[in-house]
């Protein structure tokens, strides 16, 4: 069944506007009485029936609201922006794997300098991924930040990991299993060529634990998907085993 974002401030009005209404009315040519699913991006969803349709506004009759439990831990992906369209793939897969927040980073090895329209596109991709995979929580896609500035303002009190090729990095599995009860987690993944030596040292000084992803050097997008998949697997297994 088609899914549409009904923002929290529109939930009581039960009214789709903007791009969501235009897609429903002009692309799908929805008819009154049709049934859809709406979600608010904050974990709430409901079945809805189309009441009235105009070109840029669709009013709905909502059924019972259901609230999804958030995935734990809440994961922030701090991603150095890669070249080409790889960031689009990373955003899509990160949403499917349940991240709470994506922080694009500009590092010393970052080639791309993103324009505003790039961020808007990433947010549209995140929304489409939520619709397609049945995710009721829409991750926040932050504005790109300089690595050093972000690191200095990053909050404490969480599991912090940095995917690293440096000597002394521990297997990711061992680090995660040492923190089975953690509620929040930040994962740092570098660009092509990895973080600089100075950036890696700064991250470690800020409490990020260097993690190894194995003997094979992975592409940026592969490394990110690997890490997020491992996190989802490990913590799902841990929480199910203790419930």
Protein Blocks (a to p, Z undefined) as FASTA:
>chain_A
ZZddddfklmmnopaehjllmmmmmmnopaehiacdddehnopacddddfbdcfkbccdd
dddddddddddddddddddddehjllmmmmmmmmmnopabdcddddfklmbdcdfklmmm
mmmmmmmmmmmnopabdcdddddddfklmmmmpcehiacddddfbehiacfklmmmmmmm
bcbdcdddddehiaafklmmmmmmnopacddebjbdcdfklmmmmmmmmmmmmmmmmmmm
mZZ
